[in-house]
Amino acid sequence: MTPSALGQTIHVVEELKPVLSELRACGRNLNQLTVLAHEGHIQTGHLRETVEALGRTYDAVNALLTEKALVPK
């Protein structure tokens, strides 16, 4: 547990599991693109789909947390 969480309430939102899975997949994709770029296999990455997926993920997380009243509306 990180020191910033000590002494604070920790909320577990089970509904976030599929969203977090998508977020991890986006992170893996970004890491793979970064490696390919550093190795010189690609010169540019078209990240539109990744950015859109991250936007959907953010929206889903925000909606769940708002629904659970864990963030202000």
C-alpha positions as CSV (number, residue, x, y, z in Angstrom):
1,M,0.0,0.0,0.0
2,T,1.4,3.4,-0.9
3,P,1.9,6.0,1.8
4,S,-0.6,8.3,0.1
5,A,-3.4,5.8,0.8
6,L,-2.6,5.3,4.5
7,G,-5.3,6.7,6.7
8,Q,-7.7,7.3,3.8
9,T,-10.7,5.3,2.7
10,I,-10.0,3.0,-0.2
11,H,-13.0,2.4,-2.5
12,V,-13.0,-0.8,-4.6
13,V,-15.3,-0.7,-7.7
14,E,-15.7,-4.1,-9.1
15,E,-17.3,-2.8,-12.3
16,L,-13.9,-1.3,-13.2
17,K,-12.3,-4.7,-13.9
18,P,-13.2,-4.8,-17.6
19,V,-12.3,-1.1,-18.0
20,L,-8.9,-1.6,-16.4
21,S,-8.3,-4.6,-18.7
22,E,-8.9,-2.3,-21.7
23,L,-6.6,0.3,-20.2
24,R,-3.8,-2.3,-19.7
25,A,-4.2,-3.4,-23.3
26,C,-3.8,0.2,-24.5
27,G,-0.7,0.5,-22.4
28,R,0.8,-2.6,-23.9
29,N,0.0,-1.3,-27.4
30,L,1.7,2.0,-26.6
31,N,4.8,0.2,-25.2
32,Q,5.0,-1.9,-28.3
33,L,4.8,1.2,-30.6
34,T,7.5,2.8,-28.5
35,V,9.8,-0.2,-28.8
36,L,9.3,-0.4,-32.5
37,A,10.0,3.4,-32.9
38,H,13.2,3.1,-30.8
39,E,14.4,0.1,-32.8
40,G,13.8,2.1,-36.0
41,H,11.1,-0.3,-37.3
42,I,8.6,2.5,-37.6
43,Q,9.0,6.2,-38.0
44,T,5.6,7.4,-37.0
45,G,2.7,5.8,-35.2
46,H,-0.9,6.6,-36.0
47,L,-2.3,6.7,-32.5
48,R,-5.9,7.9,-33.3
49,E,-7.4,4.5,-32.3
50,T,-5.3,4.4,-29.1
51,V,-6.3,7.9,-28.2
52,E,-9.9,7.2,-28.9
53,A,-9.7,4.0,-26.7
54,L,-8.1,5.9,-23.9
55,G,-10.9,8.5,-24.2
56,R,-13.6,5.8,-23.9
57,T,-11.8,4.3,-21.0
58,Y,-11.6,7.7,-19.2
59,D,-15.3,8.3,-19.9
60,A,-16.2,4.8,-18.6
61,V,-14.2,5.2,-15.4
62,N,-15.6,8.7,-14.8
63,A,-19.1,7.5,-15.3
64,L,-18.7,4.6,-12.9
65,L,-17.1,6.7,-10.2
66,T,-19.8,9.4,-10.6
67,E,-22.5,6.7,-10.4
68,K,-20.9,5.4,-7.2
69,A,-20.7,9.0,-5.9
70,L,-16.9,8.7,-5.5
71,V,-16.3,11.9,-7.6
72,P,-18.3,15.1,-7.6
73,K,-20.7,15.5,-10.5
